[in-house]
């Protein structure tokens, strides 16, 4: 048995700076609470911005995680997890050209 909680914040101010037509700011936090005795919770927080300059879309994210296997956590992060696991961070930049 486990529980997953999620909080999300989104702000979409209407700005136009040259080719940039829209900025979308977001903060997305999730926690996976494990009910197994001794298992550590997994947490991830994504803080970022989508820059829209049609036809180019650019996501810039700072992703923070604790007991998350894809963010430098231990191999058993989705099970027991590490007892003294620290927060890890990754910068993600994704540029898409849509035609």
N, C-alpha and C positions, 0 to 999 in steps of 0.2 A: 504494500500500500504506500502511496506517495501523494503529495499534493503539489500543485504548481500554481504560483501566484504571479501576476503580471501587472505592471503599472506602465502607462504610456503617456507622454506629453508631446503635443504637436503644435507648432506655431507656423503660420503660413502668411507672413506679411507680404503685401503686394508692393514690390519694388521693381523698378526698371533702371538698370545701369548699363547703358550700351547694349550689347547683345544679351545680357542677363535679364530674363523676363520674370523670374520667380526664384525665391529662396524658401526652402522648407526646412525648418529646424525640428529635430526630434530627439527624444531621450526615452529609451525603451529598457525597462528593468524587469528581469524575470528571476525567480528563485524556484528551485526544485527541492522541496522538503522531503527527505527520506524518512520513513517511519521505522526502518530497521534499526535496532539498537546499535549505536556506535557508528552509524553511517553519517557522514558529513553532508550538509546541504550543498547544492551546486548553485552558483549565482552568475549572472551575466548582465552587464549594463552597456548599452550601445548609445553613444552620444554623437550626433552627427548633423550633417546638413546636405540637402539635395540642391544643387545649383542647376537651374534650367536655363539653357541658352539654345533654344530649338534650332537645329535638330540634335544638339549635344546635351546629354544629361550626365552630371558628375555627382557621385556620392562620395563624401568624405566622412569616415566614421572613426571614432576612437572606441574600441571595444575592450571592456574590462571584464575579467572573469576570475572566479575563485572555484576550484574543484571542477574546472571545465577542461576536458581532454583536448579540445582543439585550440585552447589558449595557453598551452604550456603546462597544464595541470598533470597530475599523475595518470598513468595508464588506466587505473581503476576509478577514475573521477566520477563516472556515472554509476558506480556501485558504492563501495565503502568510502572512497576518497582518501586524501591524505590528512593525517591528524593535525599537521602544522602547515597546511597549505596557505601560501600567500596569494595576493592578487597579482594577476598578469595583465599586460596591456598589448594591444595590437592596433596599428594604424592601417586602415583599409581605404584605398582610393579606387573607385570604379568609374571608368569613363565609357559611356555608350553613345554611339552615333546611329541615329535612327533615320532611315531614308525611305 
